Amino acid sequence: LQGRCALVTCTSLLTSLGYREPEIWKDCLELASRLLTAGGYFLQYDTASFGKFGHGRTMKAFIEEKSLGLVLEGRKEEE
């Protein structure tokens, strides 16, 4: 599957494991970058309660540090 997926999704992982592994979202980004085809999408939706998930600068810095080739686009939910 490496490099062949047009869409990779990960939802509610931190809701389940965040208390134990608060930065597991980083593993998801790394895996998604390996699975995605050029122009593919990675959708990650989760709680922002752990490991700075959802913090744009932190996530962007991680993407750049690891040279993942992902573009971060965020959307804030309306309350």
Secondary structure as GFF3:
##gff-version 3
##sequence-region A 1 79
A	DSSP	beta_strand	5	11	.	.	.	ID=ss1
A	DSSP	alpha_helix	13	17	.	.	.	ID=ss2
A	DSSP	alpha_helix	24	35	.	.	.	ID=ss3
A	DSSP	beta_strand	36	45	.	.	.	ID=ss4
A	DSSP	alpha_helix	56	65	.	.	.	ID=ss5
###
